[in-house]
């Protein structure tokens, strides 16, 4: 079985468990997904993993997720930290800093709103996740069958 299908099935099962049990179980699962997403974003941009960039991104993501009403202050602190990294680390480009900043906002708000949807109606969260999985699988299948690469 294709590695992509295997990981997709595992992620779907873990997500179903999180949505079913909700509360802290969902919070832990969303946190683990956020940690993995941050690692992917940092490692996709560079050959060498930058631990400092990862820590800044994780702190920002969890700040937005857990302390949402202070998210503007958290983003400003992240901008200061990222530009400090860019000034003192010549291996980091503006593109790396921009991607890290923007993706930390996307990931932070994504997990925040998933937990918010779960508190409103867990079936709404399940619906959103199912639609996301179906469109992702559909895009992969169509792209692999009709695409050039």
C-alpha positions in Angstrom: 0.0 0.0 0.0 1.2 3.5 -0.8 2.9 5.3 2.1 0.5 8.3 1.5 -2.6 6.1 1.8 -1.2 4.4 5.0 -0.5 7.7 6.7 -3.8 9.1 5.5 -5.7 6.2 7.1 -3.8 6.5 10.3 -4.4 10.3 10.5 -8.1 9.8 9.7 -8.5 7.2 12.5 -6.7 9.3 15.0 -8.8 12.3 14.1 -12.0 10.2 14.4 -10.9 9.1 17.9 -10.2 12.7 18.8 -13.5 14.0 17.5 -15.4 11.1 19.2 -13.9 11.6 22.6 -13.5 15.4 22.3 -12.2 17.6 25.1 -8.7 16.9 26.3 -8.2 13.9 23.9 -8.9 16.2 20.9 -6.7 18.9 22.4 -3.8 16.4 22.7 -4.3 15.1 19.2 -4.5 18.6 17.8 -1.4 19.6 19.7 0.5 16.6 18.3 -0.7 17.4 14.8 0.5 21.0 15.3 3.9 19.9 16.5 4.3 17.6 13.4 3.1 20.4 11.1 5.6 22.8 12.5 8.4 20.3 12.0 7.4 19.7 8.4 7.3 23.4 7.7 10.7 24.0 9.1 12.3 20.9 7.5 10.8 21.5 4.1 12.5 24.8 3.7 16.0 23.8 4.5 18.4 20.8 4.3 19.4 21.4 7.9 16.7 21.5 10.6 16.8 24.8 12.5 15.8 24.1 16.1 15.5 27.8 17.1 13.2 28.5 14.2 11.1 25.4 15.2 10.9 26.5 18.9 9.8 30.1 17.9 7.2 28.6 15.6 5.8 26.1 18.1 5.6 28.8 20.8 3.7 31.0 18.4 1.3 28.3 17.3 0.5 27.2 20.9 0.2 30.9 21.9 -2.4 31.5 19.3 -4.1 28.2 20.1 -4.2 28.5 23.9 -4.2 32.3 24.4 -6.2 33.4 21.4 -7.3 36.8 22.7 -3.6 37.8 22.9 -2.8 36.5 19.4 -1.8 40.0 18.0 0.7 40.4 20.8 2.0 36.8 20.2 2.4 37.5 16.5 4.3 40.7 17.2 6.6 38.9 19.5 7.1 36.2 16.9 8.0 38.8 14.3 10.6 40.3 16.6 12.1 36.9 17.3 12.1 35.9 13.7 13.8 39.0 12.5 16.3 38.7 15.3 17.1 35.2 13.9 17.3 36.5 10.4 19.8 39.2 11.5 22.1 36.9 13.4 21.8 33.8 11.3 23.0 34.3 7.7 21.6 30.9 6.7 18.0 32.1 7.2 16.5 34.1 4.3 13.5 36.5 4.4 11.6 33.8 2.6 12.2 31.3 5.4 11.2 33.9 8.0 8.0 34.8 6.0 7.0 31.2 5.5 7.6 30.4 9.2 5.5 33.4 10.3 2.6 32.8 8.0 2.4 29.1 8.5 2.5 29.5 12.3 -0.6 31.8 12.0 -2.3 29.3 9.8 -1.6 26.3 12.0 -2.4 28.2 15.2 -5.7 29.4 14.0 -6.6 26.0 12.4 -6.2 24.1 15.6 -7.9 26.9 17.6 -11.0 26.8 15.3 -11.1 23.0 15.3 -11.3 23.0 19.1 -13.9 25.8 18.9 -16.0 23.9 16.4 -15.8 20.8 18.6 -17.1 22.8 21.6 -20.0 24.1 19.5 -20.9 20.9 17.7 -18.6 17.9 17.3 -20.5 16.8 14.2 -19.7 20.1 12.5 -16.0 19.4 13.2 -16.4 15.9 11.8 -18.1 17.3 8.7 -15.3 19.8 8.1 -12.6 17.2 8.6 -14.3 14.7 6.3 -14.7 17.3 3.6 -11.0 18.2 4.0 -9.9 14.6 3.7 -12.1 13.8 0.7 -10.9 16.9 -1.2 -7.3 16.1 -0.4 -7.6 12.5 -1.6 -9.5 13.6 -4.6 -6.9 16.2 -5.5 -4.1 13.7 -5.1 -5.8 11.1 -7.2 -6.7 13.5 -10.0 -3.3 15.0 -9.9 -1.5 11.7 -10.0 -3.6 10.4 -12.9 -3.8 13.5 -15.0 -0.7 15.5 -13.9 2.6 15.5 -15.7 4.8 14.8 -12.6 
